[in-house]
Amino acid sequence: KDPIAHPTALLARALVGQ
């Protein structure tokens, strides 16, 4: 639905990964 939701989730995961 929201194309920004996908990249946002990836960014959030990247932050948690660090």
N, C-alpha and C positions, 0 to 999 in steps of 0.2 A: 504494500500500500504506500507507505512513505519511503521514497528512495533514500532519504537522509538517515532513516532509522538504521539501515544496514551499516553504512560507514561509521555512524555514531557508536554502534555497538562494538564494532571492531576497534575503534579508538579507545573506548572504555576498557576493553579487554587488554589492549596494549598497555594502558596505564596500570592496570592491576598486575600485569605480567612483570612490570619493572620492580 
